[in-house]
Amino acid sequence: MPESNFVDYVKIFCRSGRGGSGSAHLRREKYVPKGGPDGGDGGRGGHIILRGNKQLWTLIHLKYRRHIFAGNGMPGSSSMKTGAEGKDIYLDVPLGTVAKNAETEEQLLEIISDGEEKILLRGGRGGQGNVHFKTSVRQTPRFAQPGEPEQENWFILELKVLADVGLVGFPNAGKSTLLSTVSAARPKIADYPFTTLEPNLGIVAYRDYKSFVMADIPGIIEGAHEGKGLGYRFMRHIERNSVLLFMVPADSNDIMNEYNVLVDELGKYNPEMLDKDRILAITKSDLLDDELMNEIREEIDFTPYVFISSVTGMGLDNLKDLLWQSLNS
């Protein structure tokens, strides 16, 4: 059994409701033997609707609900009475959920705010009753319009975590340790690769009661854009981040090479991610002396950077300042 119930991908089959047929009723009363048409319209079929819910953070409630059917509209009746509408089905989803056509993978809609509602699949319109077809030359139409049929399709729902800052780095770069130090988040931390198996979010407190949200994803390895490692599956969680914080440990053999590999992987996954603001954090910097720091500074000349240590607290205030300035620039 997995340790977590975090689910960020589900495939569901949806069917909307068909529209009710219009009525072809003719008015017949005791003293009105030929009252003419009075058939009502059919009711609309039910929609499948996605609704944002900020209390949710995973799609697990839809994982085992694979088939979702809305209600059918009811037919119209006499006295121009409209049939009842089919029951709409509301699917509550976490903020940041994207819906795609399962066959074409075309993005159809996304939910990014609490209470936001968008129709995933429309119900069929109800047919018009015969009262709509009465004319001067056709006084008693004995026909009505059928309702529109239902629609059905397979859809993919993907969750893209909403956060201000996304942590990017190789496994064991210190991302989870940083998140646990600057926020109340408590991700799993251990001295082996791929300790983090799911995204973790933390709220980082800043000065004057300000704050921002930081997201940690599983480590990226070279070739992640081709599906290697765990990073590819979770890269979508940093697509919406405003700032990317690249983390490279100070004991790396080549800091700039690691940074460039990470940038290259993100660019191959989605070139638009390279347009985001980037900051480089050199972690475990408590291992460095002044001479080594100066050598590293000479290599870095094209992106904001900071030396930090999550263990000693070194540079963390400077890091928050850099992130806040970047978020509000």
C-alpha positions, 0 to 999 in steps of 0.5 A: 500500500502507498503511504499517501492518498495523493492522486493527481491523474484520473481517467473517467467516462462521462455521459450527459443526459439526453433532452426530453421530447416535446409534446404533440398534445392537442387541447381537448376540454368539455366545451373546447373540442378543437382547442388546438396544440398545447404541447409543452417543451421537453426538459434539458438533459443534465450537464456534467460540471466541474466545480473548484473546491479549495478544501480538496488537494487530490483527485482520489475521490474520483479514482474509483468513480470511473463512470459518471452519468447525468440525468435525462430530461423529461418530456413535455406535457399538455397545457404547455408544461415543460418537462423537468430538467435532467439532474446535473452532476457536479464533480468537486475538484481541487484548484489547479485541475485541468480536463483533457479529451482522453483521445486527443489530449486536447485541453478543454478547461481548467479550474483555478478558483474556489467555487468556479464551475465549468461544464465538462459535458453538456446535456441535450436540449429539450425538444419543442412542443407542437405549440411552436409549430402552429401557423396560419395555414397549419392550425393543428400540428400533430408533431413535436420536436425530439430532444437532443441526444446525450453526449459521452466521452472519456476524459483525463483530469490532471492536477497541477499544483498551484504554488508561487515558488517551485523547487527544482533539483536532483534527488537529495539536493535538499529540497524537502529539508528546505521546505521543512525548515522554512514552513510547517510542511513535514515532507519525508526526509532521508539520505537516499534518492527519491525520498519525495514521491509526491508534491509537497506544499508549504506556506513560507512566512515572510515579513509583516505577516506576508507569505507565499506558497512553496512546492517541492516535487520529486527530484529530476534526473537527466532524461526526465523529459523522456520519462526517466525517473519520477520527475517527468510525471510531476513536472506539470506541478511547477508549470504554474509556479511564478518563480523556479528555485533551482537547488544544487548542493555545494558538494556537487562535482560541477555546480553549473553543469547540474544547473544547466542540466536542470534548465535543459530538462525543463526546456525540453519538457515545456519551453515556456517554463524557461520564461519564468524567473529563476533563482539558484540556491547552493545548498549545504553551504555550511560545508564551504569556506570563503575561498570555495565560495569565491570560486563558485561566485566566479562561475555564476554571473547570469542568474540571482543566487544565494548560498544557504544551509537548511541545517544552520539557517545560513542565507535563508533570510536572503533567500526569502528576500530574493524570492519575495522580490522576484514574486512582486517584480 
